[in-house]
């Protein structure tokens, strides 16, 4: 799972390198609560922009960054927004954490931190001799390359050729090497195949941080994203009831936050989402889709399927329609006519394509359970439209300038007209069916053991709690690492 065995000889080299490169590593506790960050680091952050390639920006891997591009401090509450019924068409209150105000503009920077740091502070990864490989369909390899650079590690990013141009352009500024694989969001196996090929070619000179099977991904969301959601709920719930968390399953790491919330809200549901065009959980299916930010045709090894209560499939056409409605001038003017508050409209570019899928999941969830104003739903807006401006241009070239009639159709069809089709409330055996799909990817293709696969299911509580219990020990190792580096 997450091995914290120390290689003391390598660790000495890593500490020496960190001292030379001016590296201090934040704990999970500091990422949850930036009030615990030393004042000397806060002063340094005042001089840095949010995306700047500087090791102190490791401390900005938190949901509580002040929403400014440069010199910001931290907020008392996580960055979040509520989307009102004038927009969603449902009475239920929908809240979402906002990923734009993290370095790289996506919460995947946190997931990659959770994967890299355990191996770095234990000496299992030697940045002087090894390259960190980040296989991804987009934001994960961006976050990985960014964190690796901040931590003085060489990096190699792997992503499909059909991802947005902004991703490639930005990666060129931080990644040491970029490998492009065939296809798009649904072509995860091609990425896995490339990783196996690289491992055979380069051996121990590379370390592959695979978000789909690296539990550091889920651990970070359980320890940082989950508590951030809980803070929002504690402020906003009042007399209403928390009904559930709706999250698309790229790597399934973010679902760790839903596992966390269930400890405090045991009746809350966890909904896992995917594209209707590639309905793996829904129909054991396959296909191709355009919801950048999620991947399909397999069940991630780190997905705690037994804790998943619903599967909700989202039509990628609805996501593309809302992308234009929320970001084109004609779309925003039409939303004004529909009495959507201007403050809400100004926040809509905070939703990237997978964020739109999360919003549609929440709407379908609310309609399915007939939720009212007394009910609350949580989700996450993984990234913003910053990485998708080329998509807007692409669709304008393909379909022409976006007009009011287009906005009216998209508003009523792809937002107000969303129905409860293509979703399933999971019985025990249906959860088993989804869990069993892991066998074909992870046991047959990737060399995992059947024993561990069965342990995930039959010894669920002990298995997953063993992962989550690692967090305090990892923070202790980070604190000790920083003491050895001796820069504080």
C-alpha positions as CSV (number, residue, x, y, z in Angstrom):
1,X,0.0,0.0,0.0
2,X,2.1,3.0,1.3
3,X,5.5,1.8,2.4
4,X,7.2,4.1,4.9
5,X,10.4,1.9,5.2
6,X,13.4,4.2,5.3
7,X,16.5,3.8,3.1
8,X,18.8,5.8,5.4
9,X,21.8,6.1,3.0
10,X,19.7,7.5,0.2
11,X,17.8,9.7,2.7
12,X,21.0,11.4,3.7
13,X,21.6,12.3,0.0
14,X,18.0,13.5,-0.4
15,X,18.3,15.7,2.7
16,X,21.6,17.2,1.5
17,X,20.1,17.9,-1.9
18,X,17.0,19.5,-0.3
19,X,19.2,21.8,1.8
20,X,21.1,22.9,-1.3
21,X,17.9,23.5,-3.2
22,X,16.2,25.4,-0.4
23,X,13.4,22.9,0.0
24,X,11.0,22.7,3.0
25,X,8.1,20.3,2.8
26,X,4.7,21.0,4.3
27,X,2.8,18.4,6.4
28,X,-0.7,17.3,5.7
29,X,-1.7,19.1,8.8
30,X,-0.3,22.4,7.4
31,X,-2.1,21.8,4.1
32,X,-5.4,21.3,6.1
33,X,-4.7,24.3,8.3
34,X,-2.3,27.0,6.9
35,X,-2.5,28.8,10.3
36,X,0.2,26.3,11.3
37,X,2.6,27.3,8.6
38,X,5.7,29.1,10.1
39,X,5.7,32.9,9.8
40,X,9.0,32.9,7.9
41,X,7.4,30.9,5.1
42,X,4.3,33.2,5.0
43,X,6.6,36.2,4.4
44,X,8.3,34.4,1.5
45,X,4.9,33.6,0.0
46,X,4.0,37.2,-0.1
47,X,6.6,37.7,-2.9
48,X,5.5,34.7,-5.0
49,X,2.9,34.2,-7.7
50,X,0.5,31.2,-7.3
51,X,2.0,29.2,-10.1
52,X,5.6,30.3,-9.6
53,X,8.2,27.5,-9.8
54,X,9.5,28.0,-6.2
55,X,9.7,25.4,-3.4
56,X,7.7,27.5,-1.0
57,X,4.7,27.1,-3.2
58,X,4.5,23.6,-1.8
59,X,2.8,25.3,1.1
60,X,0.1,26.6,-1.3
61,X,-1.1,23.0,-2.0
62,X,-4.2,23.7,0.1
63,X,-7.9,24.5,-0.5
64,X,-7.4,27.7,1.6
65,X,-5.3,30.0,-0.7
66,X,-6.4,33.5,-1.0
67,X,-8.0,33.7,-4.5
68,X,-5.4,36.0,-6.1
69,X,-2.6,35.3,-8.6
70,X,0.3,36.7,-6.6
71,X,1.3,37.3,-3.0
72,X,-1.8,35.9,-1.4
73,X,-2.1,34.6,2.1
74,X,-4.7,32.1,3.3
75,X,-8.4,32.1,4.1
76,X,-10.1,30.8,7.2
77,X,-12.4,28.6,5.1
78,X,-11.7,26.6,1.9
79,X,-12.4,28.2,-1.5
80,X,-15.9,27.1,-2.4
81,X,-19.0,28.3,-4.1
82,X,-22.7,27.5,-4.0
83,X,-24.6,27.1,-7.2
84,X,-28.2,28.3,-6.7
85,X,-31.4,26.8,-8.0
86,X,-31.8,29.6,-10.6
87,X,-28.9,27.9,-12.4
88,X,-29.3,24.3,-11.4
89,X,-33.0,23.9,-11.6
90,X,-33.1,21.9,-8.3
91,X,-33.9,23.1,-4.8
92,X,-31.1,21.3,-3.1
93,X,-28.1,23.3,-2.1
94,X,-25.0,22.3,-4.1
95,X,-21.5,23.3,-2.8
96,X,-18.2,22.8,-4.6
97,X,-14.6,23.2,-3.6
98,X,-12.7,25.3,-6.2
99,X,-9.5,23.9,-7.6
100,X,-8.5,26.9,-9.6
101,X,-6.7,28.6,-6.7
102,X,-4.1,25.9,-6.2
103,X,-0.8,25.9,-8.0
104,X,-1.3,24.7,-11.6
105,X,-5.0,25.5,-11.2
106,X,-6.0,22.0,-10.3
107,X,-6.3,19.9,-7.2
108,X,-4.3,17.2,-8.9
109,X,-1.2,19.0,-7.6
110,X,-2.3,17.7,-4.2
111,X,-2.7,14.1,-5.4
112,X,0.8,14.1,-6.8
113,X,2.2,15.5,-3.6
114,X,0.6,12.6,-1.8
115,X,2.2,10.2,-4.1
116,X,5.8,11.7,-4.3
117,X,6.4,12.8,-0.7
118,X,6.3,9.3,1.0
119,X,9.0,8.0,-1.2
120,X,11.0,11.2,-1.0
121,X,11.1,11.5,2.8
122,X,11.9,7.8,3.3
123,X,14.7,7.7,0.8
124,X,12.9,5.3,-1.4
125,X,13.2,7.8,-4.3
126,X,16.6,9.3,-5.2
127,X,16.1,12.5,-7.2
128,X,19.9,12.6,-8.0
129,X,19.6,9.3,-9.9
130,X,16.0,8.7,-10.7
131,X,13.3,10.3,-12.9
132,X,9.7,10.7,-11.6
133,X,7.3,9.5,-14.2
134,X,3.7,10.9,-14.2
135,X,1.2,8.9,-16.3
136,X,-1.9,10.9,-16.8
137,X,-4.7,12.0,-19.0
138,X,-4.0,15.6,-18.1
139,X,-3.9,17.5,-14.8
140,X,-2.1,14.8,-12.9
141,X,1.0,14.9,-15.0
142,X,0.9,18.7,-14.8
143,X,0.8,18.6,-11.0
144,X,3.5,15.9,-10.9
145,X,5.9,17.7,-13.1
146,X,5.3,20.9,-11.1
147,X,5.9,19.3,-7.7
148,X,8.9,17.4,-9.0
149,X,10.5,20.6,-10.2
150,X,9.8,22.3,-6.8
151,X,11.4,19.3,-5.1
152,X,14.4,19.3,-7.4
153,X,13.4,16.1,-9.1
154,X,13.6,15.3,-12.8
155,X,10.2,14.4,-14.3
156,X,8.7,12.7,-17.3
157,X,5.1,13.4,-18.2
158,X,2.9,10.9,-20.1
159,X,-0.4,12.0,-21.6
160,X,-2.7,11.3,-24.7
161,X,-2.3,13.3,-27.9
162,X,-5.8,14.6,-27.9
163,X,-5.6,16.6,-24.6
164,X,-6.0,20.4,-24.7
165,X,-3.1,22.3,-26.2
166,X,-2.8,24.4,-23.0
167,X,-1.7,21.3,-21.1
168,X,1.1,20.6,-23.6
169,X,2.2,24.2,-23.7
170,X,2.5,24.5,-20.0
171,X,4.1,21.2,-19.5
172,X,7.0,22.2,-21.7
173,X,7.9,24.8,-19.1
174,X,8.4,22.4,-16.2
175,X,8.6,18.7,-17.4
176,X,12.0,17.4,-18.4
177,X,10.5,15.0,-20.9
178,X,7.0,14.6,-22.4
179,X,5.8,11.4,-24.0
180,X,2.6,11.5,-26.0
181,X,0.4,8.4,-26.2
182,X,-2.4,7.6,-28.7
183,X,-6.0,8.7,-28.2
184,X,-7.8,10.8,-25.5
185,X,-9.4,10.5,-22.1
186,X,-10.6,6.9,-22.6
187,X,-7.2,5.6,-23.6
188,X,-5.7,4.8,-20.2
189,X,-4.4,1.4,-21.1
190,X,-2.1,2.9,-23.7
191,X,-0.6,5.0,-20.9
192,X,-0.1,1.9,-18.8
193,X,1.5,0.1,-21.7
194,X,3.9,3.0,-22.1
195,X,4.8,2.8,-18.4
196,X,5.6,-0.9,-18.7
197,X,7.7,-0.3,-21.8
198,X,9.6,2.5,-20.0
199,X,10.3,0.3,-17.0
200,X,11.7,-2.4,-19.2
201,X,13.9,0.1,-21.1
202,X,15.1,2.2,-18.2
203,X,14.8,0.0,-15.1
204,X,15.5,1.6,-11.8
205,X,16.5,4.9,-13.3
206,X,12.8,5.8,-13.2
207,X,10.1,5.7,-10.6
208,X,6.5,5.5,-11.9
209,X,3.9,7.4,-9.8
210,X,0.7,5.9,-11.1
211,X,-2.3,7.8,-9.8
212,X,-4.6,4.9,-10.5
213,X,-2.9,2.5,-8.0
214,X,-0.8,4.8,-5.8
215,X,-2.7,5.2,-2.4
216,X,-0.9,8.5,-1.7
217,X,-3.4,10.0,-4.1
218,X,-6.4,8.8,-2.1
219,X,-4.7,9.5,1.2
220,X,-4.1,13.2,0.3
221,X,-7.8,13.7,-0.5
222,X,-8.9,11.8,2.6
223,X,-6.7,14.0,4.8
224,X,-7.0,17.4,3.1
225,X,-10.0,17.5,0.7
226,X,-12.3,15.6,3.1
227,X,-11.7,17.9,6.0
228,X,-12.1,21.0,3.7
229,X,-15.5,19.7,2.7
230,X,-16.4,19.1,6.3
231,X,-15.5,22.7,7.2
232,X,-17.8,23.9,4.4
233,X,-20.6,21.7,5.7
234,X,-20.1,22.9,9.3
235,X,-20.6,26.5,8.2
236,X,-23.4,26.0,5.7
237,X,-25.6,23.1,6.9
238,X,-27.6,24.7,9.6
239,X,-30.8,22.8,10.0
240,X,-30.4,21.1,6.5
241,X,-29.1,17.6,6.0
242,X,-26.0,16.5,4.1
243,X,-27.1,13.9,1.6
244,X,-24.1,13.0,-0.4
245,X,-20.9,13.6,-2.4
246,X,-20.9,13.5,-6.2
247,X,-17.5,13.0,-7.9
248,X,-16.4,11.8,-11.3
249,X,-13.8,9.0,-11.1
250,X,-10.7,9.9,-13.0
251,X,-8.3,8.1,-10.7
252,X,-10.9,7.7,-7.9
253,X,-8.5,9.5,-5.6
254,X,-10.9,12.3,-4.8
255,X,-13.4,9.7,-3.6
256,X,-11.1,9.5,-0.5
257,X,-12.8,12.7,0.6
258,X,-16.2,11.0,0.5
259,X,-14.8,8.1,2.6
260,X,-13.8,10.7,5.1
261,X,-17.2,12.4,5.2
262,X,-19.0,9.1,5.8
263,X,-17.3,8.9,9.2
264,X,-19.1,12.0,10.3
265,X,-22.3,11.6,8.1
266,X,-22.9,7.9,7.9
267,X,-26.2,8.2,6.1
268,X,-24.6,10.3,3.3
269,X,-24.3,8.7,-0.2
270,X,-21.2,8.5,-2.4
271,X,-21.9,8.9,-6.1
272,X,-19.2,8.0,-8.6
273,X,-19.5,9.4,-12.1
274,X,-18.3,8.6,-15.6
275,X,-19.1,9.5,-19.2
276,X,-22.1,8.0,-20.8
277,X,-20.0,7.4,-23.9
278,X,-17.7,5.1,-21.9
279,X,-19.9,3.5,-19.3
280,X,-17.5,1.2,-17.5
281,X,-19.1,1.1,-14.1
282,X,-22.6,1.4,-15.5
283,X,-22.5,-1.2,-18.2
284,X,-19.0,-2.8,-18.1
285,X,-18.7,-0.8,-21.3
286,X,-16.1,1.0,-23.4
287,X,-16.0,3.9,-25.8
288,X,-14.6,7.4,-26.4
289,X,-15.6,10.6,-24.7
290,X,-14.6,14.3,-24.4
291,X,-14.8,15.0,-20.6
292,X,-11.2,16.0,-20.1
293,X,-10.1,15.1,-16.5
294,X,-11.6,11.6,-16.1
295,X,-10.4,8.3,-17.5
296,X,-12.3,5.1,-18.2
297,X,-12.2,1.5,-19.4
298,X,-11.0,0.3,-16.0
299,X,-11.7,0.6,-12.3
300,X,-8.8,2.2,-10.5
301,X,-7.0,0.1,-7.9
302,X,-7.5,2.8,-5.3
303,X,-11.3,3.0,-5.7
304,X,-13.0,1.8,-2.5
305,X,-16.0,0.4,-4.4
306,X,-17.7,-1.0,-1.4
307,X,-18.2,2.6,-0.2
308,X,-19.8,3.7,-3.5
309,X,-23.6,3.9,-3.5
310,X,-24.5,5.2,-6.9
311,X,-23.1,5.4,-10.4
312,X,-24.1,8.4,-12.5
313,X,-23.2,8.6,-16.2
314,X,-23.0,12.1,-17.8
315,X,-23.4,12.7,-21.5
316,X,-20.3,14.5,-22.7
317,X,-22.4,16.5,-25.1
318,X,-24.0,18.2,-22.1
319,X,-20.6,19.1,-20.7
320,X,-19.5,20.7,-24.0
321,X,-22.8,22.6,-24.3
322,X,-22.4,24.0,-20.8
323,X,-18.8,24.9,-21.5
324,X,-20.0,27.2,-24.2
325,X,-23.1,28.4,-22.3
326,X,-21.1,29.4,-19.2
327,X,-18.2,31.0,-21.0
328,X,-19.4,32.6,-24.3
329,X,-20.8,36.1,-24.1
330,X,-24.1,35.2,-25.6
331,X,-24.4,32.4,-23.1
332,X,-23.8,34.6,-20.1
333,X,-26.2,37.2,-21.3
334,X,-28.9,34.5,-21.7
335,X,-28.2,33.3,-18.1
336,X,-28.9,36.9,-17.0
337,X,-32.3,36.8,-18.7
338,X,-33.0,33.6,-16.8
339,X,-32.4,35.5,-13.5
340,X,-29.1,33.8,-12.6
341,X,-27.3,36.2,-10.3
342,X,-24.4,38.1,-11.9
343,X,-22.1,37.0,-9.1
344,X,-22.8,33.4,-10.0
345,X,-22.3,34.0,-13.7
346,X,-18.9,35.6,-13.0
347,X,-17.9,32.4,-11.2
348,X,-18.9,30.0,-13.9
349,X,-15.4,30.0,-15.6
350,X,-14.2,28.3,-12.4
351,X,-15.7,25.1,-13.9
352,X,-13.5,23.1,-16.3
353,X,-15.0,20.3,-18.3
354,X,-14.8,17.6,-15.6
355,X,-16.2,20.2,-13.1
356,X,-19.2,20.5,-15.4
357,X,-19.7,16.8,-15.2
358,X,-19.5,17.0,-11.4
359,X,-22.2,19.7,-11.4
360,X,-24.5,17.6,-13.7
361,X,-23.9,14.6,-11.3
362,X,-25.1,16.7,-8.4
363,X,-28.2,17.8,-10.3
364,X,-29.1,14.3,-11.3
365,X,-28.5,13.1,-7.7
366,X,-30.8,15.8,-6.4
367,X,-33.6,14.9,-8.9
368,X,-33.3,11.2,-8.2
369,X,-33.7,11.6,-4.5
370,X,-36.2,14.4,-4.8
371,X,-34.1,16.7,-2.6
372,X,-35.4,20.0,-1.3
373,X,-33.9,23.2,0.1
374,X,-33.3,21.3,3.3
375,X,-30.8,19.0,1.6
376,X,-27.1,19.6,0.8
377,X,-24.7,18.1,-1.8
378,X,-20.9,18.4,-2.0
379,X,-18.7,18.2,-5.0
380,X,-15.4,19.5,-6.4
381,X,-14.5,21.7,-9.3
382,X,-11.2,20.1,-10.2
383,X,-9.9,22.8,-12.5
384,X,-11.2,25.9,-14.4
385,X,-11.5,27.0,-18.0
386,X,-7.9,28.3,-17.9
387,X,-6.8,25.0,-19.5
388,X,-9.6,24.9,-22.1
389,X,-9.6,28.2,-24.0
390,X,-8.4,26.3,-27.1
391,X,-11.6,24.1,-26.9
392,X,-13.8,27.2,-27.1
393,X,-12.0,28.3,-30.2
394,X,-12.2,24.8,-31.6
395,X,-16.0,24.6,-31.2
396,X,-16.5,28.1,-32.6
397,X,-14.5,27.1,-35.7
398,X,-16.5,23.8,-36.0
399,X,-20.0,25.1,-35.2
400,X,-19.9,28.8,-35.7
401,X,-20.3,31.8,-33.4
402,X,-22.3,31.0,-30.2
403,X,-25.7,32.9,-30.4
404,X,-28.6,33.4,-28.1
405,X,-30.6,30.6,-29.7
406,X,-27.7,28.2,-29.0
407,X,-27.7,29.5,-25.4
408,X,-31.4,28.9,-25.0
409,X,-31.2,25.4,-26.3
410,X,-28.2,24.5,-24.1
411,X,-29.8,26.0,-21.0
412,X,-33.1,24.2,-21.3
413,X,-31.7,20.9,-22.7
414,X,-28.3,20.4,-21.1
415,X,-29.0,22.1,-17.7
416,X,-32.7,22.5,-16.8
417,X,-33.7,19.4,-18.8
418,X,-31.3,17.0,-17.2
419,X,-33.1,13.8,-16.2
420,X,-32.3,10.8,-14.0
421,X,-31.5,8.4,-16.8
422,X,-28.2,6.5,-17.1
423,X,-27.7,6.1,-13.3
424,X,-28.0,3.2,-10.9
425,X,-28.3,2.8,-7.2
426,X,-25.9,0.0,-6.3
427,X,-27.0,-3.1,-4.6
428,X,-24.4,-5.3,-2.9
429,X,-23.9,-7.6,-5.9
430,X,-23.6,-4.6,-8.2
431,X,-20.8,-3.2,-6.1
432,X,-19.2,-6.6,-6.4
433,X,-19.6,-6.5,-10.2
434,X,-17.7,-3.2,-10.4
435,X,-15.0,-4.4,-7.9
436,X,-14.4,-7.5,-9.9
437,X,-13.6,-5.5,-13.0
438,X,-10.3,-4.6,-11.2
439,X,-9.2,-8.1,-11.8
440,X,-8.8,-7.8,-15.6
441,X,-6.7,-4.6,-15.4
442,X,-4.7,-5.0,-12.2
443,X,-4.2,-8.7,-11.7
444,X,-4.0,-9.9,-15.3
445,X,-2.2,-6.9,-16.8
446,X,-0.5,-5.1,-14.0
447,X,0.7,-7.9,-11.7
448,X,-1.4,-7.2,-8.6
449,X,-2.3,-10.2,-6.4
450,X,-5.8,-11.8,-6.2
451,X,-5.2,-11.9,-2.4
452,X,-5.0,-8.2,-2.1
453,X,-8.0,-7.7,-4.5
454,X,-10.0,-10.0,-2.2
455,X,-8.7,-8.2,0.9
456,X,-10.0,-4.8,-0.4
457,X,-13.5,-6.4,-0.5
458,X,-13.7,-8.9,2.3
459,X,-11.5,-7.1,4.8
460,X,-12.6,-3.6,3.7
461,X,-12.5,-1.7,7.0
462,X,-9.1,-2.9,8.0
463,X,-7.6,-2.5,4.5
464,X,-8.7,1.1,3.9
465,X,-8.2,2.2,7.5
466,X,-4.6,0.9,7.4
467,X,-4.0,3.3,4.5
468,X,-5.6,6.3,6.3
469,X,-3.8,5.6,9.5
470,X,-0.5,6.3,7.8
471,X,-1.1,10.1,7.7
472,X,0.2,10.9,11.2
473,X,3.3,8.8,10.7
474,X,4.0,10.5,7.4
475,X,3.7,13.9,9.0
476,X,6.2,12.9,11.6
477,X,8.6,11.8,8.8
478,X,8.1,15.2,7.0
479,X,8.8,17.1,10.3
480,X,12.0,15.0,10.9
481,X,13.1,15.5,7.2
482,X,12.7,19.3,7.6
483,X,14.7,19.2,10.9
484,X,17.5,17.4,9.0
485,X,17.4,19.9,6.2
486,X,17.7,22.6,8.9
487,X,16.3,25.6,6.9
488,X,13.5,26.6,9.2
